Amino acid sequence: MIYVFKTSVDNSSKLELASALLHELLPESLWNFDLEDCDNILRVDSELDVTQLLLNNTIFECVELE
C-alpha cells in the first residue's frame, strides 16, 4: 500500500535525521521525500500499516494525506 504524508522535513539536515529513522523503522519498505513540493511530501510503499508509526515519531512532524 502507498501512504502519503505532509512533513516538516524541509532541509538536508532534517532529511538525514528522517532517513535514519525510516531506515530503522521501515527496513523492508520503499520510501522517498519530495522536498520540491510545498508540503515536503513523504511517500511510503509498505505492506505494513505505517500511519501510527510515523505519526508518533519524534524526529519530524507528519500528517497523512488522503
mmCIF file as gemmi writes it, N, C-alpha and C atoms, coordinates in Angstrom:
data_model
loop_
_atom_site.group_PDB
_atom_site.id
_atom_site.type_symbol
_atom_site.label_atom_id
_atom_site.label_alt_id
_atom_site.label_comp_id
_atom_site.label_asym_id
_atom_site.label_entity_id
_atom_site.label_seq_id
_atom_site.pdbx_PDB_ins_code
_atom_site.Cartn_x
_atom_site.Cartn_y
_atom_site.Cartn_z
_atom_site.occupancy
_atom_site.B_iso_or_equiv
_atom_site.pdbx_formal_charge
_atom_site.auth_seq_id
_atom_site.auth_asym_id
_atom_site.pdbx_PDB_model_num
ATOM 1 N N . MET Axp A 1 ? 0.856 -1.18 0 1 0 ? 1 A 1
ATOM 2 C CA . MET Axp A 1 ? 0 0 0 1 0 ? 1 A 1
ATOM 3 C C . MET Axp A 1 ? 0.896 1.236 0 1 0 ? 1 A 1
ATOM 4 N N . ILE Axp A 2 ? 0.414 2.288 -0.641 1 0 ? 2 A 1
ATOM 5 C CA . ILE Axp A 2 ? 1.173 3.54 -0.678 1 0 ? 2 A 1
ATOM 6 C C . ILE Axp A 2 ? 0.529 4.548 0.266 1 0 ? 2 A 1
ATOM 7 N N . TYR Axp A 3 ? 1.352 5.111 1.127 1 0 ? 3 A 1
ATOM 8 C CA . TYR Axp A 3 ? 0.928 6.131 2.079 1 0 ? 3 A 1
ATOM 9 C C . TYR Axp A 3 ? 1.602 7.44 1.691 1 0 ? 3 A 1
ATOM 10 N N . VAL Axp A 4 ? 0.871 8.564 1.862 1 0 ? 4 A 1
ATOM 11 C CA . VAL Axp A 4 ? 1.41 9.876 1.511 1 0 ? 4 A 1
ATOM 12 C C . VAL Axp A 4 ? 1.234 10.794 2.718 1 0 ? 4 A 1
ATOM 13 N N . PHE Axp A 5 ? 2.329 11.467 3.088 1 0 ? 5 A 1
ATOM 14 C CA . PHE Axp A 5 ? 2.325 12.332 4.262 1 0 ? 5 A 1
ATOM 15 C C . PHE Axp A 5 ? 2.879 13.711 3.923 1 0 ? 5 A 1
ATOM 16 N N . LYS Axp A 6 ? 2.283 14.728 4.514 1 0 ? 6 A 1
ATOM 17 C CA . LYS Axp A 6 ? 2.842 16.075 4.53 1 0 ? 6 A 1
ATOM 18 C C . LYS Axp A 6 ? 3.8 16.088 5.714 1 0 ? 6 A 1
ATOM 19 N N . THR Axp A 7 ? 5.025 16.625 5.537 1 0 ? 7 A 1
ATOM 20 C CA . THR Axp A 7 ? 6.01 16.562 6.624 1 0 ? 7 A 1
ATOM 21 C C . THR Axp A 7 ? 6.652 17.92 6.906 1 0 ? 7 A 1
ATOM 22 N N . SER Axp A 8 ? 7.393 17.948 7.988 1 0 ? 8 A 1
ATOM 23 C CA . SER Axp A 8 ? 8.176 19.133 8.36 1 0 ? 8 A 1
ATOM 24 C C . SER Axp A 8 ? 9.629 19.012 7.893 1 0 ? 8 A 1
ATOM 25 N N . VAL Axp A 9 ? 9.925 18.007 7.09 1 0 ? 9 A 1
ATOM 26 C CA . VAL Axp A 9 ? 11.29 17.79 6.586 1 0 ? 9 A 1
ATOM 27 C C . VAL Axp A 9 ? 11.508 18.745 5.415 1 0 ? 9 A 1
ATOM 28 N N . ASP Axp A 10 ? 12.223 19.846 5.684 1 0 ? 10 A 1
ATOM 29 C CA . ASP Axp A 10 ? 12.352 20.888 4.663 1 0 ? 10 A 1
ATOM 30 C C . ASP Axp A 10 ? 13.795 21.29 4.356 1 0 ? 10 A 1
ATOM 31 N N . ASN Axp A 11 ? 14.754 20.521 4.868 1 0 ? 11 A 1
ATOM 32 C CA . ASN Axp A 11 ? 16.155 20.809 4.543 1 0 ? 11 A 1
ATOM 33 C C . ASN Axp A 11 ? 16.991 19.535 4.679 1 0 ? 11 A 1
ATOM 34 N N . SER Axp A 12 ? 18.232 19.624 4.277 1 0 ? 12 A 1
ATOM 35 C CA . SER Axp A 12 ? 19.076 18.424 4.217 1 0 ? 12 A 1
ATOM 36 C C . SER Axp A 12 ? 19.379 17.834 5.593 1 0 ? 12 A 1
ATOM 37 N N . SER Axp A 13 ? 19.522 18.657 6.619 1 0 ? 13 A 1
ATOM 38 C CA . SER Axp A 13 ? 19.818 18.094 7.946 1 0 ? 13 A 1
ATOM 39 C C . SER Axp A 13 ? 18.61 17.338 8.503 1 0 ? 13 A 1
ATOM 40 N N . LYS Axp A 14 ? 17.404 17.865 8.292 1 0 ? 14 A 1
ATOM 41 C CA . LYS Axp A 14 ? 16.194 17.148 8.717 1 0 ? 14 A 1
ATOM 42 C C . LYS Axp A 14 ? 16.013 15.883 7.889 1 0 ? 14 A 1
ATOM 43 N N . LEU Axp A 15 ? 16.376 15.952 6.611 1 0 ? 15 A 1
ATOM 44 C CA . LEU Axp A 15 ? 16.273 14.784 5.742 1 0 ? 15 A 1
ATOM 45 C C . LEU Axp A 15 ? 17.186 13.665 6.225 1 0 ? 15 A 1
ATOM 46 N N . GLU Axp A 16 ? 18.386 14 6.649 1 0 ? 16 A 1
ATOM 47 C CA . GLU Axp A 16 ? 19.312 12.987 7.173 1 0 ? 16 A 1
ATOM 48 C C . GLU Axp A 16 ? 18.74 12.293 8.408 1 0 ? 16 A 1
ATOM 49 N N . LEU Axp A 17 ? 18.19 13.082 9.333 1 0 ? 17 A 1
ATOM 50 C CA . LEU Axp A 17 ? 17.598 12.505 10.548 1 0 ? 17 A 1
ATOM 51 C C . LEU Axp A 17 ? 16.387 11.635 10.219 1 0 ? 17 A 1
ATOM 52 N N . ALA Axp A 18 ? 15.527 12.142 9.344 1 0 ? 18 A 1
ATOM 53 C CA . ALA Axp A 18 ? 14.331 11.39 8.968 1 0 ? 18 A 1
ATOM 54 C C . ALA Axp A 18 ? 14.714 10.103 8.238 1 0 ? 18 A 1
ATOM 55 N N . SER Axp A 19 ? 15.704 10.168 7.385 1 0 ? 19 A 1
ATOM 56 C CA . SER Axp A 19 ? 16.146 8.994 6.639 1 0 ? 19 A 1
ATOM 57 C C . SER Axp A 19 ? 16.675 7.916 7.578 1 0 ? 19 A 1
ATOM 58 N N . ALA Axp A 20 ? 17.445 8.32 8.565 1 0 ? 20 A 1
ATOM 59 C CA . ALA Axp A 20 ? 17.969 7.356 9.54 1 0 ? 20 A 1
ATOM 60 C C . ALA Axp A 20 ? 16.818 6.67 10.281 1 0 ? 20 A 1
ATOM 61 N N . LEU Axp A 21 ? 15.829 7.453 10.681 1 0 ? 21 A 1
ATOM 62 C CA . LEU Axp A 21 ? 14.67 6.888 11.372 1 0 ? 21 A 1
ATOM 63 C C . LEU Axp A 21 ? 13.91 5.922 10.466 1 0 ? 21 A 1
ATOM 64 N N . LEU Axp A 22 ? 13.674 6.3 9.224 1 0 ? 22 A 1
ATOM 65 C CA . LEU Axp A 22 ? 12.916 5.46 8.31 1 0 ? 22 A 1
ATOM 66 C C . LEU Axp A 22 ? 13.666 4.168 7.986 1 0 ? 22 A 1
ATOM 67 N N . HIS Axp A 23 ? 14.984 4.251 7.858 1 0 ? 23 A 1
ATOM 68 C CA . HIS Axp A 23 ? 15.773 3.035 7.634 1 0 ? 23 A 1
ATOM 69 C C . HIS Axp A 23 ? 15.626 2.072 8.804 1 0 ? 23 A 1
ATOM 70 N N . GLU Axp A 24 ? 15.54 2.623 10.008 1 0 ? 24 A 1
ATOM 71 C CA . GLU Axp A 24 ? 15.41 1.797 11.213 1 0 ? 24 A 1
ATOM 72 C C . GLU Axp A 24 ? 13.995 1.24 11.364 1 0 ? 24 A 1
ATOM 73 N N . LEU Axp A 25 ? 12.981 2.103 11.176 1 0 ? 25 A 1
ATOM 74 C CA . LEU Axp A 25 ? 11.599 1.689 11.392 1 0 ? 25 A 1
ATOM 75 C C . LEU Axp A 25 ? 11.024 0.849 10.254 1 0 ? 25 A 1
ATOM 76 N N . LEU Axp A 26 ? 11.46 1.14 9.025 1 0 ? 26 A 1
ATOM 77 C CA . LEU Axp A 26 ? 10.851 0.51 7.853 1 0 ? 26 A 1
ATOM 78 C C . LEU Axp A 26 ? 11.902 -0.108 6.933 1 0 ? 26 A 1
ATOM 79 N N . PRO Axp A 27 ? 12.675 -1.061 7.424 1 0 ? 27 A 1
ATOM 80 C CA . PRO Axp A 27 ? 13.769 -1.602 6.616 1 0 ? 27 A 1
ATOM 81 C C . PRO Axp A 27 ? 13.311 -2.332 5.359 1 0 ? 27 A 1
ATOM 82 N N . GLU Axp A 28 ? 12.09 -2.832 5.345 1 0 ? 28 A 1
ATOM 83 C CA . GLU Axp A 28 ? 11.584 -3.589 4.191 1 0 ? 28 A 1
ATOM 84 C C . GLU Axp A 28 ? 10.713 -2.745 3.266 1 0 ? 28 A 1
ATOM 85 N N . SER Axp A 29 ? 10.556 -1.464 3.565 1 0 ? 29 A 1
ATOM 86 C CA . SER Axp A 29 ? 9.662 -0.594 2.791 1 0 ? 29 A 1
ATOM 87 C C . SER Axp A 29 ? 10.443 0.337 1.878 1 0 ? 29 A 1
ATOM 88 N N . LEU Axp A 30 ? 9.771 0.775 0.823 1 0 ? 30 A 1
ATOM 89 C CA . LEU Axp A 30 ? 10.334 1.795 -0.065 1 0 ? 30 A 1
ATOM 90 C C . LEU Axp A 30 ? 9.731 3.131 0.314 1 0 ? 30 A 1
ATOM 91 N N . TRP Axp A 31 ? 10.529 4.174 0.331 1 0 ? 31 A 1
ATOM 92 C CA . TRP Axp A 31 ? 10.025 5.498 0.682 1 0 ? 31 A 1
ATOM 93 C C . TRP Axp A 31 ? 10.883 6.56 0.002 1 0 ? 31 A 1
ATOM 94 N N . ASN Axp A 32 ? 10.299 7.756 -0.15 1 0 ? 32 A 1
ATOM 95 C CA . ASN Axp A 32 ? 11.056 8.89 -0.669 1 0 ? 32 A 1
ATOM 96 C C . ASN Axp A 32 ? 10.397 10.193 -0.238 1 0 ? 32 A 1
ATOM 97 N N . PHE Axp A 33 ? 11.196 11.23 -0.199 1 0 ? 33 A 1
ATOM 98 C CA . PHE Axp A 33 ? 10.728 12.572 0.114 1 0 ? 33 A 1
ATOM 99 C C . PHE Axp A 33 ? 10.733 13.406 -1.148 1 0 ? 33 A 1
ATOM 100 N N . ASP Axp A 34 ? 9.768 14.311 -1.269 1 0 ? 34 A 1
ATOM 101 C CA . ASP Axp A 34 ? 9.74 15.295 -2.343 1 0 ? 34 A 1
ATOM 102 C C . ASP Axp A 34 ? 9.815 16.669 -1.685 1 0 ? 34 A 1
ATOM 103 N N . LEU Axp A 35 ? 11.04 17.16 -1.502 1 0 ? 35 A 1
ATOM 104 C CA . LEU Axp A 35 ? 11.23 18.45 -0.84 1 0 ? 35 A 1
ATOM 105 C C . LEU Axp A 35 ? 10.957 19.612 -1.778 1 0 ? 35 A 1
ATOM 106 N N . GLU Axp A 36 ? 10.735 19.348 -3.049 1 0 ? 36 A 1
ATOM 107 C CA . GLU Axp A 36 ? 10.375 20.393 -4.011 1 0 ? 36 A 1
ATOM 108 C C . GLU Axp A 36 ? 8.888 20.728 -3.888 1 0 ? 36 A 1
ATOM 109 N N . ASP Axp A 37 ? 8.114 19.809 -3.332 1 0 ? 37 A 1
ATOM 110 C CA . ASP Axp A 37 ? 6.687 20.026 -3.121 1 0 ? 37 A 1
ATOM 111 C C . ASP Axp A 37 ? 6.501 20.944 -1.911 1 0 ? 37 A 1
ATOM 112 N N . CYS Axp A 38 ? 5.508 21.803 -1.958 1 0 ? 38 A 1
ATOM 113 C CA . CYS Axp A 38 ? 5.294 22.757 -0.856 1 0 ? 38 A 1
ATOM 114 C C . CYS Axp A 38 ? 4.956 22.058 0.462 1 0 ? 38 A 1
ATOM 115 N N . ASP Axp A 39 ? 4.487 20.809 0.399 1 0 ? 39 A 1
ATOM 116 C CA . ASP Axp A 39 ? 4.142 20.053 1.611 1 0 ? 39 A 1
ATOM 117 C C . ASP Axp A 39 ? 5.234 19.089 2.042 1 0 ? 39 A 1
ATOM 118 N N . ASN Axp A 40 ? 6.399 19.122 1.378 1 0 ? 40 A 1
ATOM 119 C CA . ASN Axp A 40 ? 7.52 18.245 1.724 1 0 ? 40 A 1
ATOM 120 C C . ASN Axp A 40 ? 7.046 16.798 1.87 1 0 ? 40 A 1
ATOM 121 N N . ILE Axp A 41 ? 6.495 16.29 0.806 1 0 ? 41 A 1
ATOM 122 C CA . ILE Axp A 41 ? 5.808 15.004 0.789 1 0 ? 41 A 1
ATOM 123 C C . ILE Axp A 41 ? 6.747 13.826 1.069 1 0 ? 41 A 1
ATOM 124 N N . LEU Axp A 42 ? 6.25 12.914 1.887 1 0 ? 42 A 1
ATOM 125 C CA . LEU Axp A 42 ? 6.88 11.618 2.102 1 0 ? 42 A 1
ATOM 126 C C . LEU Axp A 42 ? 5.927 10.573 1.553 1 0 ? 42 A 1
ATOM 127 N N . ARG Axp A 43 ? 6.421 9.732 0.646 1 0 ? 43 A 1
ATOM 128 C CA . ARG Axp A 43 ? 5.649 8.609 0.125 1 0 ? 43 A 1
ATOM 129 C C . ARG Axp A 43 ? 6.279 7.323 0.637 1 0 ? 43 A 1
ATOM 130 N N . VAL Axp A 44 ? 5.441 6.441 1.157 1 0 ? 44 A 1
ATOM 131 C CA . VAL Axp A 44 ? 5.917 5.164 1.682 1 0 ? 44 A 1
ATOM 132 C C . VAL Axp A 44 ? 5.132 4.043 1.008 1 0 ? 44 A 1
ATOM 133 N N . ASP Axp A 45 ? 5.862 3.087 0.451 1 0 ? 45 A 1
ATOM 134 C CA . ASP Axp A 45 ? 5.257 1.889 -0.123 1 0 ? 45 A 1
ATOM 135 C C . ASP Axp A 45 ? 5.601 0.743 0.824 1 0 ? 45 A 1
ATOM 136 N N . SER Axp A 46 ? 4.582 0.262 1.534 1 0 ? 46 A 1
ATOM 137 C CA . SER Axp A 46 ? 4.824 -0.742 2.565 1 0 ? 46 A 1
ATOM 138 C C . SER Axp A 46 ? 3.625 -1.659 2.715 1 0 ? 46 A 1
ATOM 139 N N . GLU Axp A 47 ? 3.912 -2.897 3.066 1 0 ? 47 A 1
ATOM 140 C CA . GLU Axp A 47 ? 2.84 -3.835 3.381 1 0 ? 47 A 1
ATOM 141 C C . GLU Axp A 47 ? 2.36 -3.643 4.818 1 0 ? 47 A 1
ATOM 142 N N . LEU Axp A 48 ? 3.133 -2.927 5.622 1 0 ? 48 A 1
ATOM 143 C CA . LEU Axp A 48 ? 2.754 -2.61 7 1 0 ? 48 A 1
ATOM 144 C C . LEU Axp A 48 ? 1.864 -1.378 7.02 1 0 ? 48 A 1
ATOM 145 N N . ASP Axp A 49 ? 1.054 -1.247 8.07 1 0 ? 49 A 1
ATOM 146 C CA . ASP Axp A 49 ? 0.306 -0.004 8.274 1 0 ? 49 A 1
ATOM 147 C C . ASP Axp A 49 ? 1.243 0.949 9.002 1 0 ? 49 A 1
ATOM 148 N N . VAL Axp A 50 ? 1.802 1.897 8.279 1 0 ? 50 A 1
ATOM 149 C CA . VAL Axp A 50 ? 2.843 2.766 8.823 1 0 ? 50 A 1
ATOM 150 C C . VAL Axp A 50 ? 2.311 4.057 9.426 1 0 ? 50 A 1
ATOM 151 N N . THR Axp A 51 ? 1.024 4.288 9.326 1 0 ? 51 A 1
ATOM 152 C CA . THR Axp A 51 ? 0.464 5.577 9.739 1 0 ? 51 A 1
ATOM 153 C C . THR Axp A 51 ? 0.782 5.91 11.193 1 0 ? 51 A 1
ATOM 154 N N . GLN Axp A 52 ? 0.386 5.072 12.13 1 0 ? 52 A 1
ATOM 155 C CA . GLN Axp A 52 ? 0.624 5.38 13.541 1 0 ? 52 A 1
ATOM 156 C C . GLN Axp A 52 ? 2.105 5.41 13.87 1 0 ? 52 A 1
ATOM 157 N N . LEU Axp A 53 ? 2.847 4.555 13.244 1 0 ? 53 A 1
ATOM 158 C CA . LEU Axp A 53 ? 4.287 4.511 13.456 1 0 ? 53 A 1
ATOM 159 C C . LEU Axp A 53 ? 4.925 5.856 13.109 1 0 ? 53 A 1
ATOM 160 N N . LEU Axp A 54 ? 4.524 6.429 11.988 1 0 ? 54 A 1
ATOM 161 C CA . LEU Axp A 54 ? 5.112 7.7 11.558 1 0 ? 54 A 1
ATOM 162 C C . LEU Axp A 54 ? 4.512 8.893 12.282 1 0 ? 54 A 1
ATOM 163 N N . LEU Axp A 55 ? 3.235 8.849 12.581 1 0 ? 55 A 1
ATOM 164 C CA . LEU Axp A 55 ? 2.61 9.981 13.275 1 0 ? 55 A 1
ATOM 165 C C . LEU Axp A 55 ? 3.138 10.136 14.696 1 0 ? 55 A 1
ATOM 166 N N . ASN Axp A 56 ? 3.625 9.053 15.281 1 0 ? 56 A 1
ATOM 167 C CA . ASN Axp A 56 ? 4.121 9.089 16.661 1 0 ? 56 A 1
ATOM 168 C C . ASN Axp A 56 ? 5.626 9.287 16.766 1 0 ? 56 A 1
ATOM 169 N N . ASN Axp A 57 ? 6.306 9.499 15.647 1 0 ? 57 A 1
ATOM 170 C CA . ASN Axp A 57 ? 7.762 9.671 15.718 1 0 ? 57 A 1
ATOM 171 C C . ASN Axp A 57 ? 8.101 11.039 16.31 1 0 ? 57 A 1
ATOM 172 N N . THR Axp A 58 ? 9.297 11.176 16.865 1 0 ? 58 A 1
ATOM 173 C CA . THR Axp A 58 ? 9.718 12.433 17.493 1 0 ? 58 A 1
ATOM 174 C C . THR Axp A 58 ? 10.762 13.177 16.671 1 0 ? 58 A 1
ATOM 175 N N . ILE Axp A 59 ? 11.079 12.676 15.481 1 0 ? 59 A 1
ATOM 176 C CA . ILE Axp A 59 ? 12.109 13.298 14.636 1 0 ? 59 A 1
ATOM 177 C C . ILE Axp A 59 ? 11.528 14.369 13.73 1 0 ? 59 A 1
ATOM 178 N N . PHE Axp A 60 ? 10.347 14.104 13.159 1 0 ? 60 A 1
ATOM 179 C CA . PHE Axp A 60 ? 9.72 15.079 12.261 1 0 ? 60 A 1
ATOM 180 C C . PHE Axp A 60 ? 8.201 14.971 12.369 1 0 ? 60 A 1
ATOM 181 N N . GLU Axp A 61 ? 7.541 16.069 12.047 1 0 ? 61 A 1
ATOM 182 C CA . GLU Axp A 61 ? 6.078 16.08 12.064 1 0 ? 61 A 1
ATOM 183 C C . GLU Axp A 61 ? 5.567 15.578 10.74 1 0 ? 61 A 1
ATOM 184 N N . CYS Axp A 62 ? 4.451 14.861 10.78 1 0 ? 62 A 1
ATOM 185 C CA . CYS Axp A 62 ? 3.823 14.444 9.53 1 0 ? 62 A 1
ATOM 186 C C . CYS Axp A 62 ? 2.328 14.278 9.734 1 0 ? 62 A 1
ATOM 187 N N . VAL Axp A 63 ? 1.624 14.47 8.626 1 0 ? 63 A 1
ATOM 188 C CA . VAL Axp A 63 ? 0.166 14.34 8.592 1 0 ? 63 A 1
ATOM 189 C C . VAL Axp A 63 ? -0.168 13.513 7.363 1 0 ? 63 A 1
ATOM 190 N N . GLU Axp A 64 ? -0.958 12.464 7.551 1 0 ? 64 A 1
ATOM 191 C CA . GLU Axp A 64 ? -1.327 11.635 6.413 1 0 ? 64 A 1
ATOM 192 C C . GLU Axp A 64 ? -2.281 12.383 5.502 1 0 ? 64 A 1
ATOM 193 N N . LEU Axp A 65 ? -2.029 12.316 4.214 1 0 ? 65 A 1
ATOM 194 C CA . LEU Axp A 65 ? -2.899 12.919 3.211 1 0 ? 65 A 1
ATOM 195 C C . LEU Axp A 65 ? -3.753 11.839 2.57 1 0 ? 65 A 1
ATOM 196 N N . GLU Axp A 66 ? -4.939 12.209 2.179 1 0 ? 66 A 1
ATOM 197 C CA . GLU Axp A 66 ? -5.844 11.263 1.503 1 0 ? 66 A 1
ATOM 198 C C . GLU Axp A 66 ? -5.508 11.162 0.046 1 0 ? 66 A 1
